[in-house]
Amino acid sequence: MHTPHLWTIGHSTRPIEVFVDMLRADGIRTLVDVRRHPGSRRHPHFAAQSLAHSLPEAGIAFVPMPELGGRRSARRDSPHTAWRNASFRGYADYMDTPEYAQARERLMRLAREQRTACMCAEAMWWSCHRSLISDDFKARGWEVVHLMAPGKAQPHPWTAAARIVDGRLDYGAPEDGQADLFGEG
């Protein structure tokens, strides 16, 4: 059986030509914008309206999906205590919602149909909510690859907060007495 794939990329400060070349080099046919606020004053060529024109001209479909966007607030009673970063904990909370599940399913459908990358602004995936999306897809049997720079891609390793418990992704802190990654505890 074929393992489904998802790519991720952060637009960063790259010129649009370099960005498009990176996507083409990995055969990306669809770019899904997972920014909740898809504008860029400093880099207007990465505003959603600009990408909606420039990417199709380059043969790449552009799909805005702000419902997968970051910048979510953590719940006071968040069970995702392995995340010390409040914004990542907030996104993990959001991942428990029906809205996230619907958006994830839509992204999965697109990515099964053709080579798809999800994009946010942050170049480094580990500093972006793409890391949590990647954990989620990996937990579901997908191979996730981060496009880092021209000619450089990295398979997704689990984030430090991720654990698989009963076959599901879990960001809860390990219980007292449970061994940590290195067998101590």
Steps between C-alpha positions, in 0.01 A plus 500: 500500500618850413600722794339843458730802509470862608764769458531822700677826427543839663514790259736703720668791318569314176445658160189350338716347224705301752184393681336377179821322395507317835142382450564393141821316593296270725215467252249691713176554306286657776598748770266523799536824695459415871542858623210629703583856391637455146656838438856626497583871510874442478470240225185587303570227244398253775163662569221257414372726221844504337552125532154438353636652177871411496474131592245398233715684245782268612276192467436460874149511644451733797253404774450732800412303812496749790304248708836321545669825601692549820483769767248319716451565870563222749215389722551544874430129543713393204602134517796572271741582782805356326497824300650775713454747214149644540445547126586136425285386793220715357538340159500153659172598671362612163598163350238342729216692331263390223610805296859378497392143418299620200788713373747214551277267298482758221880532497535121497266474199700760309832337589377157390398644161830671421831605653406763756695726733354702785653843550536751779738793541759352739798344321582260782223243539584440867411864574165475323165329548590295191693284748175398671320443170798284402482298822128445437555376145795283604288344776247408230762317293603779267854585401561873552791686342607856579642706212776693673700673226565450129610138464458425872210305648461333839272212600284598796627371834254502789490823696637476854147522646351222286421154631284227357262362764258223405572569134419873525707816509525632854656823625427438866796496737603144590353384829722485807701182507481451125839464335614789288659471157831387647357234727534707817218596720 
